[in-house]
């Protein structure tokens, strides 16, 4: 496939949205950009002829938007159920289950976790999407998930560093008062 075919160009748009999202420290902004990325992915994977990936991306977009306002294990379970039902209908080979597993892990992450734990789970989801994109020959998707992995690791490290610094600051006044 040509690197500037319509399918690949749409993948490059998803790339820009995804990287922007995973550089956010604010959970709401992260979810907003990831939802946009997911909706662009729907078109990308449809153009690549990958129905399971397109349907998982659609479910991911809707659930990520919902997760901005709701935190619920029930919504996570509903998202997983919808993904599994679509996969049973659309997946014709084992690789078709990679984006389904990625989307299911992402659902649990965005509906039940926050902060660093959410980003670690999303990193696992990213790894599954990366495998799917390599197998799908998605240039933008492969670059996207690789960059998201790096951006996620960077953001996790920055958040952990900030968290440790805040904890040290909280301990200092208490230590001074005790002496």
C-alpha positions in Angstrom: 0.0 0.0 0.0 1.3 3.5 -0.9 2.4 5.6 2.1 0.1 8.4 1.0 -3.0 6.4 0.1 -6.2 7.7 1.6 -6.2 4.9 4.3 -2.6 5.8 5.4 -3.3 9.6 5.4 -6.2 9.1 7.7 -3.9 7.0 9.9 -1.5 10.0 10.1 -4.4 12.1 11.4 -5.0 9.5 14.1 -1.3 9.6 14.8 -1.3 13.3 15.6 -4.4 13.1 17.8 -3.1 10.1 19.7 0.3 11.5 20.5 -1.3 14.8 21.6 -3.6 12.8 23.9 -1.0 10.7 25.6 1.1 13.8 26.3 -1.6 15.1 28.6 -1.3 14.9 32.3 -5.0 15.8 32.8 -7.2 12.7 32.5 -10.1 14.6 30.9 -7.9 16.0 28.1 -6.3 12.6 27.6 -9.7 11.0 27.1 -10.9 13.7 24.8 -8.0 13.3 22.4 -8.0 9.5 22.6 -11.8 9.5 21.7 -11.0 11.7 18.7 -8.2 9.4 17.7 -10.5 6.4 18.0 -13.1 7.9 15.7 -10.5 8.6 13.1 -9.2 5.1 13.5 -12.7 3.8 12.5 -12.3 5.3 9.1 -8.6 4.2 8.9 -9.3 0.6 9.6 -12.4 0.5 7.4 -10.3 1.7 4.5 -7.7 -0.9 5.3 -10.4 -3.6 5.2 -10.1 -4.5 9.0 -13.6 -4.7 10.3 -12.7 -6.0 13.8 -10.3 -3.1 14.3 -12.8 -0.6 12.9 -15.5 -1.8 15.2 -13.2 -1.9 18.3 -12.1 1.7 17.5 -15.7 2.8 17.3 -16.5 1.2 20.7 -13.3 2.7 22.1 -14.3 6.2 21.0 -17.8 6.0 22.5 -16.6 4.4 25.8 -13.7 6.9 26.1 -16.1 9.8 25.7 -18.5 8.3 28.3 -15.6 7.8 30.7 -15.1 11.5 30.8 -18.3 11.8 32.8 -18.9 8.4 34.3 -16.7 6.0 36.2 -18.4 2.6 36.4 -17.4 -1.0 36.4 -20.8 -1.7 34.8 -20.0 0.6 31.8 -16.6 -1.2 31.5 -18.4 -4.5 31.4 -20.9 -3.3 28.9 -18.1 -2.0 26.7 -16.3 -5.3 26.9 -19.5 -7.2 26.1 -20.2 -5.0 23.0 -16.6 -5.5 21.8 -16.8 -9.3 22.2 -20.1 -9.5 20.4 -18.8 -7.5 17.5 -15.6 -9.6 17.4 -17.6 -12.8 17.3 -19.5 -11.4 14.3 -16.5 -9.8 12.5 -13.2 -11.5 13.4 -12.3 -14.1 10.8 -8.8 -15.0 12.2 -6.8 -14.8 15.4 -5.2 -11.5 14.6 -8.7 -9.9 14.5 -8.9 -10.4 18.3 -5.9 -8.2 19.0 -7.8 -4.9 18.8 -10.7 -6.4 20.6 -8.4 -7.4 23.6 -6.8 -3.9 23.4 -10.2 -2.2 23.5 -11.4 -4.4 26.4 -8.3 -3.5 28.4 -8.8 0.1 27.6 -12.4 0.0 28.7 -11.4 -1.4 32.1 -8.7 1.3 32.3 -10.8 4.4 31.5 -13.9 3.3 33.5 -12.3 2.0 36.7 -8.8 3.5 37.0 -7.2 7.0 37.1 -3.8 8.6 37.0 -0.8 6.4 36.7 -2.6 3.0 37.0 -4.9 4.0 34.2 -2.0 5.0 32.0 -0.2 1.7 32.7 -3.2 -0.3 31.7 -3.6 1.9 28.6 0.1 1.1 27.8 -0.9 -2.6 27.7 -3.7 -1.7 25.4 -1.3 0.3 23.2 1.0 -2.8 22.9 -1.9 -4.9 21.6 -2.9 -2.1 19.1 0.7 -2.0 18.0 0.7 -5.7 17.2 -2.5 -5.2 15.3 -1.2 -2.3 13.3 2.0 -4.1 12.3 -0.1 -7.0 11.1 -2.5 -4.6 9.3 0.4 -2.8 7.6 -0.9 0.5 9.0 2.0 2.9 8.8 0.4 5.7 10.8 -1.1 3.3 13.3 2.3 1.6 13.8 4.1 4.9 14.3 1.2 6.1 16.4 1.2 3.2 18.9 5.0 3.3 19.1 4.9 7.0 19.9 2.0 6.6 22.3 4.0 3.9 24.1 7.0 6.4 24.4 4.7 9.3 25.3 2.9 7.1 27.9 6.1 6.0 29.5 7.3 9.6 29.6 4.0 10.9 31.1 3.9 8.0 33.7 7.5 8.9 34.7 6.6 12.7 34.9 3.5 11.9 37.0 5.4 9.5 39.3 8.2 12.1 39.8 5.6 14.8 40.6 3.8 12.5 43.0 7.0 11.7 44.8 8.0 15.3 45.0 4.5 16.2 46.5 4.8 13.4 49.0 8.3 14.6 50.1 6.9 18.1 50.4 4.1 16.9 52.6 6.5 15.0 54.9 8.9 18.0 55.3 6.5 20.3 57.2 5.4 17.4 59.5 9.1 16.6 60.1 9.9 20.2 61.0 7.0 20.5 63.3 8.1 17.3 65.2 11.6 18.7 65.9 
